[in-house]
Amino acid sequence: VQLQASGGGLAQAGGSLRLSCDVSGRIFSINRVGWFRQAPGKEREFVVLSRSGGSVRDQEYSPSVEGRFTISWDAIERTVDLQMNSLKPEDTAVYYCFVDHGSRRYWGQGTQVTVSS
């Protein structure tokens, strides 16, 4: 199983970026997908997750990003996207996607997001 994250880069405060995570390999019955992030010198922190239902009710957001970030999961294409709007300098971090299969979690390699003030 491999997760390939892309879409990171440099944005100005107030701007937008869209991250994408492509899931490949033999994995079925994914029950959760989502994103964490890790800023320099800090612990990795939760950003968002979506359960297999995929509706808004199945999503959980960190209070720090709620209302600005939106997750979407395409189970057919097997991509997990993160639309990030109204970016802030404190959103600067390496973003990691993950998928859960039962009790096992698979991680992507991370993509850098830098927001300038």
Beta strands, then each sheet from edge to edge (+ up, - down):
strand 1: 2-6
strand 2: 9-12
strand 3: 17-24
strand 4: 32-38
strand 5: 45-51
strand 6: 59-61
strand 7: 69-74
strand 8: 79-84
strand 9: 93-101
strand 10: 104-107
strand 11: 111-116
sheet 1: 1+ 3- 8+ 7-
sheet 2: 2+ 11+ 9- 4+ 5- 6+
sheet 3: 2+ 11+ 9- 10+
end
